[in-house]
Amino acid sequence: MVKVRRIVANLQAEDPQEIAAFYRALFDLDLVMDLSWIVTLEGAQDGAAVQMSVLRHGGSGAPAPHLSIEVDDVDAVHGRAVARGVEIVYPLTDEPWGIRRFFLRDPGGRLVNVAAHL
């Protein structure tokens, strides 16, 4: 059984820092990552962690995904996706910032980043 660790909404923006500053000020979110092309914010609501990312692109030449889902076994999810004939938009890759991921397209056409920390 694959465990989902978190689901993060992604907003594409030309200036991620500007948009992130807007959400930080309005919702008291904490900055947890800033790689210049992607900024991740976090807050806690009634004990549940909430996150969002603002990104210029998807990193490593990938397009910006609509959603990111972190799992404990990205290889298992990739295998399931391939077996179901799901469109893989970005191949299973170990990224230099410490994640293993791939992108798929859901039935509604949205781009989903599926990842696990290395």
C-alpha positions in Angstrom: 0.0 0.0 0.0 1.4 3.4 -1.0 1.2 6.1 1.6 0.5 9.7 0.6 2.6 12.0 2.7 1.2 15.4 1.4 -0.6 17.0 -1.4 0.5 20.5 -2.5 -1.4 22.9 -4.7 0.9 24.7 -7.2 0.4 28.1 -8.6 2.4 29.1 -11.7 3.8 32.7 -11.6 6.5 34.7 -13.4 7.6 36.1 -10.0 7.2 33.3 -7.4 8.6 35.5 -4.6 6.0 38.3 -5.2 3.1 35.9 -5.2 4.4 34.0 -2.2 4.8 37.3 -0.2 1.1 38.0 -0.9 0.0 34.7 0.5 2.4 34.9 3.4 1.1 38.3 4.5 -2.5 37.4 4.1 -2.5 33.9 5.7 0.5 34.0 8.0 2.2 31.2 6.1 5.8 30.2 6.8 8.4 30.0 4.1 9.8 26.5 4.0 11.7 26.4 0.7 12.9 29.0 -1.8 14.9 27.8 -4.8 14.2 31.0 -6.7 12.1 29.2 -9.4 9.9 27.6 -6.7 8.8 28.9 -3.3 6.9 26.6 -0.8 4.8 28.0 2.0 3.4 26.1 5.0 1.0 26.7 7.8 -0.8 24.7 10.4 -4.6 24.7 10.7 -5.9 22.8 13.7 -2.8 20.5 13.8 -2.9 19.7 10.1 0.0 20.9 8.0 -1.0 22.8 4.8 1.3 23.7 2.0 1.3 25.5 -1.4 4.0 26.2 -3.9 4.4 29.1 -6.3 6.6 28.2 -9.2 7.9 29.7 -12.5 8.4 26.2 -14.1 8.6 22.6 -13.0 12.4 22.5 -12.6 14.9 20.5 -14.8 13.2 21.8 -17.9 9.8 20.4 -16.9 6.5 22.3 -17.2 4.8 23.7 -14.1 2.5 21.0 -12.6 -0.9 21.9 -11.2 -0.5 19.6 -8.2 2.3 17.8 -6.4 1.7 14.5 -4.5 4.4 13.2 -2.2 4.3 9.5 -1.6 6.5 7.0 0.2 7.0 4.8 -2.9 7.2 6.8 -6.1 8.4 3.7 -8.1 5.2 1.8 -7.1 2.9 4.7 -8.2 4.9 5.0 -11.5 4.4 1.3 -12.1 0.7 1.5 -11.5 0.4 4.5 -13.8 2.3 2.8 -16.6 0.2 -0.4 -16.1 -3.0 1.7 -16.4 -1.8 3.4 -19.6 -1.6 6.9 -17.9 0.3 9.5 -19.9 3.7 10.1 -18.4 4.7 13.6 -19.2 8.1 13.7 -17.4 10.0 10.5 -16.8 10.9 9.0 -13.4 14.0 11.1 -12.5 16.2 11.6 -9.4 16.5 15.4 -9.2 19.6 17.3 -7.8 17.5 18.9 -5.1 16.8 15.5 -3.4 13.6 14.1 -4.8 12.7 11.3 -7.2 9.7 12.2 -9.3 7.7 11.8 -12.5 4.8 13.8 -14.0 1.5 12.3 -15.2 -1.5 13.8 -16.9 -4.8 13.0 -15.1 -8.0 12.3 -17.0 -9.0 16.0 -16.8 -5.8 17.1 -18.5 -4.0 18.4 -15.3 -0.3 17.9 -14.8 0.5 16.1 -11.6 4.0 15.8 -10.1 4.4 12.6 -8.1 7.5 12.6 -5.9 9.3 11.0 -3.0 12.3 12.5 -1.0 15.5 10.6 -1.6 
